[in-house]
């Protein structure tokens, strides 16, 4: 999982998810095909 100031899709299989984690709104990128593409904004 990479933590970055801005997140972008790296491939067509990446999915963008949003939600509250520990009381803060986070944007995450999940990729089942390539786990190296997993990212979190913040």
C-alpha positions as CSV (number, residue, x, y, z in Angstrom):
1,X,0.0,0.0,0.0
2,X,1.5,3.3,-1.1
3,X,0.4,6.6,0.6
4,X,0.5,9.5,-1.8
5,X,-0.8,13.1,-2.0
6,X,-2.7,12.3,-5.2
7,X,-3.8,8.9,-6.4
8,X,-4.5,7.8,-10.0
9,X,-5.4,4.6,-11.7
10,X,-2.3,2.7,-12.9
11,X,-4.2,0.1,-15.1
12,X,-7.7,-0.7,-16.3
13,X,-8.2,-3.2,-13.4
14,X,-7.7,-0.6,-10.6
15,X,-10.9,0.4,-8.7
16,X,-11.4,3.6,-6.8
17,X,-13.0,3.4,-3.4
18,X,-13.9,6.1,-0.8
19,X,-14.9,5.8,2.8
20,X,-14.1,6.8,6.3
21,X,-11.1,5.2,7.9
22,X,-10.2,6.2,11.5
23,X,-12.6,9.2,11.3
24,X,-11.0,10.6,8.2
25,X,-12.3,10.5,4.6
26,X,-9.8,8.5,2.5
27,X,-9.6,7.8,-1.2
28,X,-8.1,4.4,-2.0
29,X,-7.2,2.5,-5.2
30,X,-7.5,-1.3,-5.1
31,X,-6.1,-3.6,-7.8
32,X,-6.7,-7.4,-7.6
33,X,-4.5,-8.1,-10.6
34,X,-1.4,-6.2,-9.4
35,X,-1.2,-5.5,-5.6
36,X,1.6,-3.0,-6.2
37,X,-1.0,-0.6,-7.6
38,X,-2.8,-0.4,-4.2
39,X,-2.7,3.3,-3.0
40,X,-4.2,5.5,-0.4
41,X,-4.5,9.3,-0.4
42,X,-3.4,11.2,2.7
